[in-house]
Amino acid sequence: MRELDVLLTNYLEEQYPESAEPDKEAFRRVLALPDPDLMSYMLGGETPTDPEIASVVTRIRGKASS
């Protein structure tokens, strides 16, 4: 899905390089999520139960709305 690719690529290029290692690990865990979960978190507005993943998802979605 193009929208999902754009969100993830923007985060990877703009925020990932300066992120702390725990945030980088959480982003890698986001990428390992099953596609339906990833889409519901990024595009559907659902919040992950894992707080570290939720933090990264929030930052990715926040960047998209700015």
TORVEX-922583 format. One record per residue: residue in three letters; x, z, y of N, C-alpha, C, CB in turn. Coordinates in steps of 0.001 Angstrom, whole numbers, always signed. Glycine has a CB too. Layout:
N
r type Ala | nc1 X | nc3 Z | nc2 Y | cac1 X | cac3 Z | cac2 Y | cc1 X | cc3 Z | cc2 Y | cbc1 X | cbc3 Z | cbc2 Y .
...
//
This chain:
66
r type Met | nc1 +843 | nc3 +0 | nc2 -1165 | cac1 +0 | cac3 +0 | cac2 +0 | cc1 +896 | cc3 +0 | cc2 +1238 | cbc1 -963 | cbc3 +1217 | cbc2 -8 .
r type Arg | nc1 +684 | nc3 -938 | nc2 +2089 | cac1 +1528 | cac3 -1162 | cac2 +3265 | cc1 +1570 | cc3 +56 | cc2 +4204 | cbc1 +1028 | cbc3 -2381 | cbc2 +4031 .
r type Glu | nc1 +431 | nc3 +681 | nc2 +4461 | cac1 +394 | cac3 +1825 | cac2 +5368 | cc1 +1270 | cc3 +2968 | cc2 +4858 | cbc1 -1045 | cbc3 +2308 | cbc2 +5551 .
r type Leu | nc1 +1215 | nc3 +3192 | nc2 +3573 | cac1 +2014 | cac3 +4248 | cac2 +2960 | cc1 +3499 | cc3 +3919 | cc2 +3074 | cbc1 +1618 | cbc3 +4442 | cbc2 +1483 .
r type Asp | nc1 +3862 | nc3 +2683 | nc2 +2816 | cac1 +5257 | cac3 +2253 | cac2 +2952 | cc1 +5766 | cc3 +2474 | cc2 +4366 | cbc1 +5402 | cbc3 +781 | cbc2 +2573 .
r type Val | nc1 +4960 | nc3 +2145 | nc2 +5352 | cac1 +5362 | cac3 +2307 | cac2 +6749 | cc1 +5589 | cc3 +3787 | cc2 +7068 | cbc1 +4292 | cbc3 +1709 | cbc2 +7695 .
r type Leu | nc1 +4662 | nc3 +4641 | nc2 +6670 | cac1 +4800 | cac3 +6080 | cac2 +6927 | cc1 +6087 | cc3 +6639 | cc2 +6323 | cbc1 +3593 | cbc3 +6836 | cbc2 +6365 .
r type Leu | nc1 +6315 | nc3 +6323 | nc2 +5066 | cac1 +7470 | cac3 +6877 | cac2 +4364 | cc1 +8778 | cc3 +6305 | cc2 +4894 | cbc1 +7356 | cbc3 +6609 | cbc2 +2871 .
r type Thr | nc1 +8796 | nc3 +5020 | nc2 +5182 | cac1 +10003 | cac3 +4389 | cac2 +5709 | cc1 +10346 | cc3 +4941 | cc2 +7092 | cbc1 +9825 | cbc3 +2865 | cbc2 +5775 .
r type Asn | nc1 +9346 | nc3 +5114 | nc2 +7935 | cac1 +9595 | cac3 +5676 | cac2 +9266 | cc1 +10199 | cc3 +7071 | cc2 +9162 | cbc1 +8294 | cbc3 +5724 | cbc2 +10084 .
r type Tyr | nc1 +9655 | nc3 +7897 | nc2 +8300 | cac1 +10202 | cac3 +9246 | cac2 +8119 | cc1 +11643 | cc3 +9168 | cc2 +7613 | cbc1 +9328 | cbc3 +10065 | cbc2 +7131 .
r type Leu | nc1 +11856 | nc3 +8316 | nc2 +6616 | cac1 +13184 | cac3 +8192 | cac2 +6029 | cc1 +14217 | cc3 +7762 | cc2 +7069 | cbc1 +13158 | cbc3 +7197 | cbc2 +4876 .
r type Glu | nc1 +13859 | nc3 +6850 | nc2 +7915 | cac1 +14804 | cac3 +6331 | cac2 +8914 | cc1 +14969 | cc3 +7262 | cc2 +10114 | cbc1 +14348 | cbc3 +4968 | cbc2 +9395 .
r type Glu | nc1 +13886 | nc3 +7925 | nc2 +10535 | cac1 +13914 | cac3 +8668 | cac2 +11787 | cc1 +14143 | cc3 +10172 | cc2 +11638 | cbc1 +12644 | cbc3 +8445 | cbc2 +12505 .
r type Gln | nc1 +13678 | nc3 +10772 | nc2 +10561 | cac1 +13762 | cac3 +12233 | cac2 +10446 | cc1 +14631 | cc3 +12717 | cc2 +9281 | cbc1 +12381 | cbc3 +12799 | cbc2 +10293 .
r type Tyr | nc1 +14624 | nc3 +11975 | nc2 +8199 | cac1 +15344 | cac3 +12404 | cac2 +6995 | cc1 +16828 | cc3 +12659 | cc2 +7243 | cbc1 +15192 | cbc3 +11366 | cbc2 +5913 .
r type Pro | nc1 +17543 | nc3 +11768 | nc2 +7951 | cac1 +18995 | cac3 +11981 | cac2 +8092 | cc1 +19371 | cc3 +13317 | cc2 +8732 | cbc1 +19586 | cbc3 +10869 | cbc2 +8911 .
r type Glu | nc1 +18569 | nc3 +13810 | nc2 +9658 | cac1 +18878 | cac3 +15066 | cac2 +10342 | cc1 +18217 | cc3 +16277 | cc2 +9688 | cbc1 +18450 | cbc3 +14978 | cbc2 +11785 .
r type Ser | nc1 +17434 | nc3 +16062 | nc2 +8649 | cac1 +16714 | cac3 +17161 | cac2 +8004 | cc1 +17665 | cc3 +18070 | cc2 +7238 | cbc1 +15643 | cbc3 +16615 | cbc2 +7061 .
r type Ala | nc1 +17262 | nc3 +19331 | nc2 +7129 | cac1 +18003 | cac3 +20291 | cac2 +6307 | cc1 +17848 | cc3 +19912 | cc2 +4837 | cbc1 +17503 | cbc3 +21749 | cbc2 +6558 .
r type Glu | nc1 +18789 | nc3 +20339 | nc2 +4028 | cac1 +18772 | cac3 +19968 | cac2 +2610 | cc1 +17470 | cc3 +20351 | cc2 +1895 | cbc1 +19938 | cbc3 +20619 | cbc2 +1905 .
r type Pro | nc1 +16876 | nc3 +21540 | nc2 +2148 | cac1 +15594 | cac3 +21847 | cac2 +1482 | cc1 +14488 | cc3 +20849 | cc2 +1852 | cbc1 +15142 | cbc3 +23265 | cbc2 +1847 .
r type Asp | nc1 +14496 | nc3 +20366 | nc2 +3098 | cac1 +13509 | cac3 +19365 | cac2 +3510 | cc1 +13774 | cc3 +18017 | cc2 +2842 | cbc1 +13518 | cbc3 +19206 | cbc2 +5037 .
r type Lys | nc1 +15037 | nc3 +17682 | nc2 +2685 | cac1 +15380 | cac3 +16438 | cac2 +1980 | cc1 +14909 | cc3 +16500 | cc2 +531 | cbc1 +16904 | cbc3 +16182 | cbc2 +2033 .
r type Glu | nc1 +15128 | nc3 +17650 | nc2 -97 | cac1 +14675 | cac3 +17824 | cac2 -1482 | cc1 +13156 | cc3 +17732 | cc2 -1562 | cbc1 +15158 | cbc3 +19179 | cbc2 -2047 .
r type Ala | nc1 +12463 | nc3 +18327 | nc2 -618 | cac1 +10996 | cac3 +18257 | cac2 -613 | cc1 +10534 | cc3 +16810 | cc2 -434 | cbc1 +10411 | cbc3 +19150 | cbc2 +512 .
r type Phe | nc1 +11215 | nc3 +16046 | nc2 +415 | cac1 +10857 | cac3 +14634 | cac2 +587 | cc1 +11069 | cc3 +13867 | cc2 -708 | cbc1 +11682 | cbc3 +13997 | cbc2 +1718 .
r type Arg | nc1 +12158 | nc3 +14139 | nc2 -1407 | cac1 +12388 | cac3 +13470 | cac2 -2704 | cc1 +11283 | cc3 +13841 | cc2 -3692 | cbc1 +13782 | cbc3 +13858 | cbc2 -3287 .
r type Arg | nc1 +10809 | nc3 +15075 | nc2 -3623 | cac1 +9698 | cac3 +15486 | cac2 -4497 | cc1 +8408 | cc3 +14778 | cc2 -4102 | cbc1 +9498 | cbc3 +17013 | cbc2 -4439 .
r type Val | nc1 +8216 | nc3 +14551 | nc2 -2800 | cac1 +7050 | cac3 +13781 | cac2 -2338 | cc1 +7095 | cc3 +12392 | cc2 -2953 | cbc1 +7014 | cbc3 +13689 | cbc2 -780 .
r type Leu | nc1 +8258 | nc3 +11756 | nc2 -2930 | cac1 +8386 | cac3 +10401 | cac2 -3473 | cc1 +8120 | cc3 +10339 | cc2 -4978 | cbc1 +9771 | cbc3 +9862 | cbc2 -3184 .
r type Ala | nc1 +8304 | nc3 +11458 | nc2 -5669 | cac1 +8082 | cac3 +11499 | cac2 -7115 | cc1 +6627 | cc3 +11777 | cc2 -7490 | cbc1 +8966 | cbc3 +12551 | cbc2 -7734 .
r type Leu | nc1 +5786 | nc3 +12041 | nc2 -6507 | cac1 +4373 | cac3 +12321 | cac2 -6789 | cc1 +3676 | cc3 +11083 | cc2 -7339 | cbc1 +3655 | cbc3 +12811 | cbc2 -5518 .
r type Pro | nc1 +2658 | nc3 +11280 | nc2 -8172 | cac1 +1864 | cac3 +10133 | cac2 -8628 | cc1 +1203 | cc3 +9448 | cc2 -7420 | cbc1 +781 | cbc3 +10587 | cbc2 -9663 .
r type Asp | nc1 +1071 | nc3 +8147 | nc2 -7495 | cac1 +513 | cac3 +7371 | cac2 -6386 | cc1 -820 | cc3 +7901 | cc2 -5858 | cbc1 +336 | cbc3 +5954 | cbc2 -6816 .
r type Pro | nc1 -1774 | nc3 +8262 | nc2 -6723 | cac1 -3048 | cac3 +8770 | cac2 -6187 | cc1 -2868 | cc3 +10042 | cc2 -5347 | cbc1 -4018 | cbc3 +9051 | cbc2 -7334 .
r type Asp | nc1 -1974 | nc3 +10939 | nc2 -5778 | cac1 -1718 | cac3 +12160 | cac2 -5005 | cc1 -1045 | cc3 +11816 | cc2 -3686 | cbc1 -842 | cbc3 +13145 | cbc2 -5809 .
r type Leu | nc1 -63 | nc3 +10953 | nc2 -3739 | cac1 +663 | cac3 +10548 | cac2 -2534 | cc1 -281 | cc3 +9934 | cc2 -1506 | cbc1 +1773 | cbc3 +9552 | cbc2 -2886 .
r type Met | nc1 -1159 | nc3 +9076 | nc2 -1951 | cac1 -2112 | cac3 +8437 | cac2 -1032 | cc1 -3096 | cc3 +9453 | cc2 -466 | cbc1 -2877 | cbc3 +7313 | cbc2 -1747 .
r type Ser | nc1 -3567 | nc3 +10385 | nc2 -1290 | cac1 -4526 | cac3 +11364 | cac2 -771 | cc1 -3871 | cc3 +12305 | cc2 +230 | cbc1 -5137 | cbc3 +12170 | cbc2 -1918 .
r type Tyr | nc1 -2590 | nc3 +12613 | nc2 +45 | cac1 -1886 | cac3 +13477 | cac2 +995 | cc1 -1549 | cc3 +12735 | cc2 +2285 | cbc1 -608 | cbc3 +14026 | cbc2 +362 .
r type Met | nc1 -1071 | nc3 +11534 | nc2 +2162 | cac1 -612 | cac3 +10802 | cac2 +3339 | cc1 -1740 | cc3 +10119 | cc2 +4111 | cbc1 +398 | cbc3 +9774 | cbc2 +2926 .
r type Leu | nc1 -2698 | nc3 +9582 | nc2 +3391 | cac1 -3738 | cac3 +8791 | cac2 +4039 | cc1 -5111 | cc3 +9439 | cc2 +3998 | cbc1 -3812 | cbc3 +7447 | cbc2 +3402 .
r type Gly | nc1 -5311 | nc3 +10351 | nc2 +3057 | cac1 -6620 | cac3 +10955 | cac2 +2893 | cc1 -6783 | cc3 +12306 | cc2 +3561 | cbc1 -6911 | cbc3 +11092 | cbc2 +1466 .
r type Gly | nc1 -5706 | nc3 +12834 | nc2 +4099 | cac1 -5803 | cac3 +14096 | cac2 +4817 | cc1 -5794 | cc3 +15341 | cc2 +3952 | cbc1 -7022 | cbc3 +14094 | cbc2 +5615 .
r type Glu | nc1 -5617 | nc3 +15197 | nc2 +2641 | cac1 -5540 | cac3 +16384 | cac2 +1786 | cc1 -4191 | cc3 +17074 | cc2 +1993 | cbc1 -5739 | cbc3 +16004 | cbc2 +286 .
r type Thr | nc1 -4157 | nc3 +18373 | nc2 +1723 | cac1 -2936 | cac3 +19151 | cac2 +1891 | cc1 -2409 | cc3 +19587 | cc2 +530 | cbc1 -3187 | cbc3 +20377 | cbc2 +2793 .
r type Pro | nc1 -1132 | nc3 +19328 | nc2 +254 | cac1 -547 | cac3 +19762 | cac2 -1019 | cc1 -539 | cc3 +21290 | cc2 -1121 | cbc1 +890 | cbc3 +19211 | cbc2 -1167 .
r type Thr | nc1 -603 | nc3 +21806 | nc2 -2324 | cac1 -552 | cac3 +23254 | cac2 -2536 | cc1 +871 | cc3 +23791 | cc2 -2410 | cbc1 -1119 | cbc3 +23607 | cbc2 -3910 .
r type Asp | nc1 +1858 | nc3 +22971 | nc2 -2693 | cac1 +3256 | cac3 +23376 | cac2 -2559 | cc1 +3607 | cc3 +23412 | cc2 -1069 | cbc1 +4209 | cbc3 +22399 | cbc2 -3342 .
r type Pro | nc1 +3999 | nc3 +24575 | nc2 -541 | cac1 +4248 | cac3 +24691 | cac2 +909 | cc1 +5390 | cc3 +23813 | cc2 +1423 | cbc1 +4548 | cbc3 +26122 | cbc2 +1250 .
r type Glu | nc1 +6415 | nc3 +23595 | nc2 +627 | cac1 +7526 | cac3 +22748 | cac2 +1068 | cc1 +7099 | cc3 +21291 | cc2 +1173 | cbc1 +8711 | cbc3 +22876 | cbc2 +106 .
r type Ile | nc1 +6347 | nc3 +20835 | nc2 +186 | cac1 +5835 | cac3 +19467 | cac2 +234 | cc1 +4815 | cc3 +19336 | cc2 +1361 | cbc1 +5202 | cbc3 +19067 | cbc2 -1121 .
r type Ala | nc1 +3983 | nc3 +20347 | nc2 +1527 | cac1 +2988 | cac3 +20312 | cac2 +2605 | cc1 +3658 | cc3 +20197 | cc2 +3968 | cbc1 +2104 | cbc3 +21566 | cbc2 +2561 .
r type Ser | nc1 +4771 | nc3 +20871 | nc2 +4153 | cac1 +5499 | cac3 +20814 | cac2 +5420 | cc1 +5998 | cc3 +19397 | cc2 +5702 | cbc1 +6681 | cbc3 +21797 | cbc2 +5404 .
r type Val | nc1 +6560 | nc3 +18757 | nc2 +4702 | cac1 +7050 | cac3 +17386 | cac2 +4870 | cc1 +5886 | cc3 +16432 | cc2 +5120 | cbc1 +7851 | cbc3 +16937 | cbc2 +3627 .
r type Val | nc1 +4820 | nc3 +16583 | nc2 +4374 | cac1 +3642 | cac3 +15728 | cac2 +4558 | cc1 +3097 | cc3 +15874 | cc2 +5974 | cbc1 +2546 | cbc3 +16077 | cbc2 +3525 .
r type Thr | nc1 +3040 | nc3 +17103 | nc2 +6463 | cac1 +2552 | cac3 +17341 | cac2 +7818 | cc1 +3427 | cc3 +16641 | cc2 +8854 | cbc1 +2498 | cbc3 +18840 | cbc2 +8105 .
r type Arg | nc1 +4750 | nc3 +16709 | nc2 +8656 | cac1 +5653 | cac3 +16045 | cac2 +9592 | cc1 +5517 | cc3 +14529 | cc2 +9541 | cbc1 +7087 | cbc3 +16440 | cbc2 +9300 .
r type Ile | nc1 +5351 | nc3 +13987 | nc2 +8340 | cac1 +5175 | cac3 +12538 | cac2 +8199 | cc1 +3887 | cc3 +12102 | cc2 +8870 | cbc1 +5168 | cbc3 +12125 | cbc2 +6715 .
r type Arg | nc1 +2798 | nc3 +12824 | nc2 +8610 | cac1 +1511 | cac3 +12463 | cac2 +9236 | cc1 +1552 | cc3 +12688 | cc2 +10736 | cbc1 +359 | cbc3 +13276 | cbc2 +8620 .
r type Gly | nc1 +2226 | nc3 +13729 | nc2 +11192 | cac1 +2328 | cac3 +14003 | cac2 +12623 | cc1 +3075 | cc3 +12913 | cc2 +13354 | cbc1 +3007 | cbc3 +15328 | cbc2 +12856 .
r type Lys | nc1 +4101 | nc3 +12394 | nc2 +12748 | cac1 +4878 | cac3 +11306 | cac2 +13350 | cc1 +4018 | cc3 +10055 | cc2 +13463 | cbc1 +6151 | cbc3 +11011 | cbc2 +12519 .
r type Ala | nc1 +3158 | nc3 +9834 | nc2 +12486 | cac1 +2305 | cac3 +8647 | cac2 +12497 | cc1 +1288 | cc3 +8711 | cc2 +13616 | cbc1 +1596 | cbc3 +8488 | cbc2 +11164 .
r type Ser | nc1 +854 | nc3 +9915 | nc2 +14003 | cac1 -164 | cac3 +10028 | cac2 +15029 | cc1 +414 | cc3 +10073 | cc2 +16442 | cbc1 -989 | cbc3 +11252 | cbc2 +14783 .
r type Ser | nc1 +1753 | nc3 +10151 | nc2 +16554 | cac1 +2341 | cac3 +10199 | cac2 +17897 | cc1 +2642 | cc3 +8835 | cc2 +18458 | cbc1 +3596 | cbc3 +11008 | cbc2 +17880 .
//
